[in-house]
Amino acid sequence: MRVILVEDNWREAKAVEKDLAAALRCNTSTIRTELEFRDRLEEIERNPPDLFVVDVSLRWTAPGPDFRPEPDDVRAGGRGRAGFRCVQRLQQRLATRGVPIVLYSHFSRFHFEDELKDLSPSVIYVKKTSDPESLVQAIRALLETVGR
């Protein structure tokens, strides 16, 4: 199974990669920023993974000489909702529309009630915890639900 993890925290990304490899025997590639996600969207569309795990609160870009300012939709929506923008872009594309997605955040789902009510059944929300088993169990249930 191939997974794309969208996570800006290096330590958390490494932990999730390790946990998914051990529990699900999957190959995980990681995207670190919302900008990188947008830049790679056409590539993702040509070769979609079996699953996305997307952090809700992503930085727009990493600081550096190639810094690009945030576009209007990012400024208006805020960093705390970047994962929802990523999901929206995935669901707008035919090739990625049916790929299961786990939205993953330290915040409780209460913080995102409005955004969560209109999601497709192939998208679930999981609160980040120190126990990787909750993520693994949620992924297994999601894959079973969508028939993968």
Rosetta silent file (secondary structure, phi, psi, omega in degrees, C-alpha in Angstrom):
SEQUENCE: MRVILVEDNWREAKAVEKDLAAALRCNTSTIRTELEFRDRLEEIERNPPDLFVVDVSLRWTAPGPDFRPEPDDVRAGGRGRAGFRCVQRLQQRLATRGVPIVLYSHFSRFHFEDELKDLSPSVIYVKKTSDPESLVQAIRALLETVGR
SCORE:     score description
SCORE:     0.000 S_00000001
   1 L     0.000  140.269  179.247    0.000    0.000    0.000 S_00000001
   2 E  -110.659  130.571 -177.512    1.223    3.486   -0.849 S_00000001
   3 E  -124.096  138.916  168.486    0.481    6.407    1.470 S_00000001
   4 E  -108.126  121.293  177.221    1.088   10.122    1.103 S_00000001
   5 E  -101.344  126.570  177.271    1.525   11.826    4.456 S_00000001
   6 E  -110.169  100.907 -171.960    1.072   15.598    4.498 S_00000001
   7 L  -150.669  126.197 -177.687    2.759   16.712    7.729 S_00000001
   8 L   -90.422  -12.880  179.604    4.970   19.722    8.478 S_00000001
   9 L   -91.010  114.967 -173.399    6.348   18.476   11.807 S_00000001
  10 H   -58.848  -46.562 -178.604    9.440   16.412   11.072 S_00000001
  11 H   -63.307  -44.150  179.424    9.304   14.328   14.279 S_00000001
  12 H   -64.727  -39.396  178.756    5.627   13.557   13.913 S_00000001
  13 H   -61.213  -46.631  179.718    6.117   12.630   10.253 S_00000001
  14 H   -61.647  -40.913  179.422    8.920   10.198   11.086 S_00000001
  15 H   -64.480  -44.740  179.770    6.836    8.604   13.848 S_00000001
  16 H   -65.322  -44.067  178.098    3.789    8.169   11.590 S_00000001
  17 H   -55.513  -47.591 -179.016    5.933    6.781    8.754 S_00000001
  18 H   -63.229  -46.098 -178.350    7.467    4.236   11.146 S_00000001
  19 H   -64.267  -42.428 -179.809    4.129    3.270   12.698 S_00000001
  20 H   -68.461  -38.655  178.298    2.378    2.818    9.347 S_00000001
  21 H   -62.565  -42.881 -177.859    5.255    0.787    7.929 S_00000001
  22 H   -70.594  -43.923 -173.033    5.222   -1.539   10.944 S_00000001
  23 H   -85.254  -34.680 -173.254    1.454   -1.947   11.267 S_00000001
  24 H  -117.855   -1.610 -178.541    0.279   -1.777    7.651 S_00000001
  25 L    51.447   51.323 -178.721    3.439   -2.589    5.684 S_00000001
  26 L  -112.666  159.553  175.898    3.018    0.503    3.577 S_00000001
  27 E  -100.283  118.297 -175.341    5.388    2.756    1.714 S_00000001
  28 E  -113.116  129.854  169.999    4.911    6.341    2.887 S_00000001
  29 E  -112.396  146.904 -172.786    6.126    9.494    1.196 S_00000001
  30 E  -116.749  136.288  173.353    5.868   12.795    3.037 S_00000001
  31 E  -110.479  131.527 -169.031    4.929   16.266    1.858 S_00000001
  32 L   -97.452  -18.799 -176.467    5.993   18.975    4.328 S_00000001
  33 L  -142.540  163.530  176.425    4.023   22.123    3.394 S_00000001
  34 H   -65.402  -37.372  177.645    0.813   23.238    1.744 S_00000001
  35 H   -61.726  -46.504  178.209    2.858   24.837   -1.042 S_00000001
  36 H   -60.142  -40.297  177.469    4.693   21.566   -1.721 S_00000001
  37 H   -58.243  -49.179 -179.328    1.321   19.788   -1.782 S_00000001
  38 H   -63.742  -40.721  179.589   -0.020   22.209   -4.384 S_00000001
  39 H   -64.474  -29.598 -176.513    3.173   22.000   -6.440 S_00000001
  40 H   -98.280    3.610 -173.594    2.977   18.193   -6.485 S_00000001
  41 H   -60.643  -41.090  178.643   -0.768   17.898   -7.086 S_00000001
  42 H   -64.738  -40.800  176.381   -0.488   17.090  -10.799 S_00000001
  43 H   -61.447  -43.610  178.488    2.113   14.405  -10.045 S_00000001
  44 H   -62.226  -41.240 -179.319   -0.180   12.978   -7.351 S_00000001
  45 H   -63.551  -36.824  178.891   -3.072   13.009   -9.789 S_00000001
  46 H   -70.242  -28.942 -176.992   -1.039   10.996  -12.334 S_00000001
  47 L  -142.215   72.227 -175.225   -0.124    8.388   -9.708 S_00000001
  48 L   -66.500  147.149  176.532   -2.539    8.548   -6.757 S_00000001
  49 L   -78.578 -178.311  175.529   -1.693    6.683   -3.549 S_00000001
  50 L   -85.729  -18.365 -175.006   -3.963    4.234   -1.777 S_00000001
  51 E  -161.098  145.609  170.066   -4.399    6.612    1.171 S_00000001
  52 E  -114.440  139.808  168.110   -3.687   10.169    2.309 S_00000001
  53 E  -121.372  117.211 -169.583   -2.971   11.160    5.912 S_00000001
  54 E  -123.725  119.623  172.847   -3.215   14.947    6.136 S_00000001
  55 E   -66.594  137.587 -179.523   -2.348   17.170    9.085 S_00000001
  56 L   -71.771  -42.680 -175.689   -5.002   19.862    9.444 S_00000001
  57 L  -101.464   95.438 -179.719   -2.612   22.643   10.527 S_00000001
  58 L  -110.301  147.964  170.453    0.164   22.937    7.955 S_00000001
  59 L   -74.615  155.212  178.381    2.546   25.756    7.346 S_00000001
  60 L   -67.690  -51.154  179.997    2.297   27.366    3.913 S_00000001
  61 L  -153.075  164.509  175.681    6.003   26.981    3.149 S_00000001
  62 L   -84.200  145.492  177.453    9.325   26.510    4.844 S_00000001
  63 L   -62.911  145.454  178.305   11.437   29.615    5.380 S_00000001
  64 L   161.954 -178.983 -175.442   14.212   29.998    2.852 S_00000001
  65 L   -67.743  -21.944 -179.273   15.429   31.766   -0.250 S_00000001
  66 L   -97.053   19.593 -178.310   12.623   30.309   -2.414 S_00000001
  67 L   -54.555  131.722  174.077    9.900   31.597   -0.112 S_00000001
  68 L  -117.910  133.643 -178.640    6.631   32.349   -1.928 S_00000001
  69 L   -64.488  156.081  178.993    4.007   34.503   -0.244 S_00000001
  70 L   -66.306  137.557  173.834    0.670   32.998    0.704 S_00000001
  71 L   -74.432  170.746 -175.953   -2.080   33.324   -1.901 S_00000001
  72 H   -56.972  -40.855 -176.982   -5.375   34.980   -1.004 S_00000001
  73 H   -66.499  -31.155  178.036   -7.206   31.736   -0.186 S_00000001
  74 H   -73.351  -44.024  178.233   -4.517   30.763    2.357 S_00000001
  75 H   -60.716  -42.039 -178.110   -4.534   34.202    3.973 S_00000001
  76 H   -70.451  -40.204 -175.913   -8.328   34.145    4.189 S_00000001
  77 H   -85.744  -25.241  178.533   -8.599   30.566    5.473 S_00000001
  78 L    83.552  156.524 -178.623   -5.586   30.588    7.769 S_00000001
  79 H   -63.097  -33.312 -176.762   -2.859   28.073    8.498 S_00000001
  80 H   -66.551   -3.456 -178.755   -5.052   26.200   10.926 S_00000001
  81 H  -125.976   15.237 -175.791   -7.227   24.943    8.066 S_00000001
  82 H   -58.113  -40.157 -179.662   -4.603   24.017    5.437 S_00000001
  83 H   -59.939  -36.303  177.953   -5.469   20.319    5.567 S_00000001
  84 H   -67.027  -35.841  176.217   -9.066   21.082    4.632 S_00000001
  85 H   -66.197  -38.758  177.313   -7.851   23.035    1.584 S_00000001
  86 H   -62.478  -45.851  178.885   -5.713   20.047    0.585 S_00000001
  87 H   -60.408  -43.689  179.661   -8.699   17.703    0.929 S_00000001
  88 H   -58.599  -44.169  178.748  -10.853   20.055   -1.117 S_00000001
  89 H   -64.137  -38.985  178.377   -8.290   20.050   -3.945 S_00000001
  90 H   -65.729  -39.606 -177.504   -8.066   16.252   -3.855 S_00000001
  91 H   -77.604  -12.899  176.174  -11.832   15.871   -4.011 S_00000001
  92 H   -82.990  -14.017 -176.389  -12.092   18.257   -6.961 S_00000001
  93 L  -104.229  132.591 -176.895   -9.903   15.970   -9.098 S_00000001
  94 L   -57.578  -42.891 -174.582  -11.330   12.828  -10.651 S_00000001
  95 L   -68.602  -24.403 -176.718   -8.167   10.741  -10.105 S_00000001
  96 L  -114.504   -3.460 -175.170   -7.989   11.466   -6.367 S_00000001
  97 L   -57.567  -38.546 -176.008  -11.648   11.980   -5.480 S_00000001
  98 L   -95.202    1.197 -179.326  -12.192    8.434   -4.215 S_00000001
  99 L   -73.565  128.535  179.582   -8.876    7.977   -2.413 S_00000001
 100 L   -61.643  144.276 -177.380   -9.458    7.602    1.345 S_00000001
 101 E  -133.113  132.658  171.299   -8.197   10.498    3.463 S_00000001
 102 E  -108.119  116.708  169.927   -7.450   10.735    7.169 S_00000001
 103 E   -84.440  132.170 -167.452   -7.439   14.290    8.508 S_00000001
 104 E  -132.271  125.127 -176.397   -5.124   14.256   11.503 S_00000001
 105 E  -154.849  155.167  173.989   -4.788   16.940   14.192 S_00000001
 106 L   -74.209  -20.450 -179.278   -3.962   17.602   17.838 S_00000001
 107 L   -80.357  150.318  176.617   -7.202   19.573   18.133 S_00000001
 108 L   -72.381  159.953 -178.535  -10.462   17.833   18.974 S_00000001
 109 H   -62.267  -20.700  177.009  -13.039   17.531   16.238 S_00000001
 110 H   -55.138  -36.306 -179.307  -15.081   20.199   18.098 S_00000001
 111 H   -66.161  -19.200 -173.281  -12.697   22.839   16.657 S_00000001
 112 H  -123.879   26.554 -175.713  -13.619   21.818   13.113 S_00000001
 113 H   -51.911  -46.280 -177.527  -17.345   21.038   13.342 S_00000001
 114 H   -63.871  -43.934 -178.631  -18.315   23.191   10.365 S_00000001
 115 H   -69.080  -34.757 -174.932  -15.610   21.791    8.089 S_00000001
 116 H   -76.046  -24.862 -174.208  -16.209   18.167    9.091 S_00000001
 117 L   -70.047  -21.147 -176.618  -19.964   18.087    8.455 S_00000001
 118 L  -106.196   14.533 -177.577  -19.648   18.335    4.668 S_00000001
 119 L   -79.818  152.892  175.863  -16.892   15.783    4.082 S_00000001
 120 L   -66.019  156.154  176.664  -17.228   12.766    1.848 S_00000001
 121 L   -63.382  -14.856  179.016  -17.589    9.336    3.520 S_00000001
 122 L   -87.221    6.270  178.690  -14.069    8.541    2.284 S_00000001
 123 E  -120.455  127.884  176.742  -12.667   11.246    4.619 S_00000001
 124 E  -125.238  161.611  178.031  -12.364   10.743    8.371 S_00000001
 125 E  -113.506  131.350  177.667  -11.008   12.826   11.213 S_00000001
 126 E  -129.969  130.205  176.829   -8.611   11.361   13.779 S_00000001
 127 E   -78.806  134.243  177.237   -7.218   13.220   16.761 S_00000001
 128 L   -67.349  134.728  175.114   -3.462   12.856   17.156 S_00000001
 129 L  -136.192  174.204  177.401   -2.443   10.975   20.270 S_00000001
 130 L   -79.230  -10.193  179.284    0.770    9.464   21.548 S_00000001
 131 L   -96.940  111.389 -177.721   -0.681    6.020   20.812 S_00000001
 132 H   -67.029  -17.973 -176.206   -0.179    5.119   17.143 S_00000001
 133 H   -63.849  -31.240  179.722   -2.763    2.349   17.389 S_00000001
 134 H   -64.121  -39.624  177.390   -5.666    4.828   17.202 S_00000001
 135 H   -67.867  -45.984 -178.921   -4.467    6.028   13.797 S_00000001
 136 H   -60.565  -45.734  179.110   -3.810    2.489   12.562 S_00000001
 137 H   -62.893  -41.127  179.197   -7.262    1.282   13.690 S_00000001
 138 H   -64.132  -40.401  178.292   -8.944    4.282   12.074 S_00000001
 139 H   -64.235  -46.210  178.968   -7.118    3.624    8.795 S_00000001
 140 H   -58.312  -45.016  179.575   -8.098   -0.049    8.815 S_00000001
 141 H   -64.295  -42.352  179.515  -11.745    0.844    9.455 S_00000001
 142 H   -62.565  -46.119 -179.341  -11.716    3.507    6.738 S_00000001
 143 H   -62.624  -37.501  176.991  -10.172    1.150    4.178 S_00000001
 144 H   -66.474  -42.469 -179.626  -12.754   -1.484    5.026 S_00000001
 145 H   -60.806  -41.085 -177.200  -15.586    1.052    4.738 S_00000001
 146 L   -90.773    1.299  175.763  -14.496    2.219    1.283 S_00000001
 147 L    76.379   37.947  178.005  -13.727   -1.327    0.126 S_00000001
 148 L  -114.106    0.000    0.000   -9.961   -1.183   -0.192 S_00000001
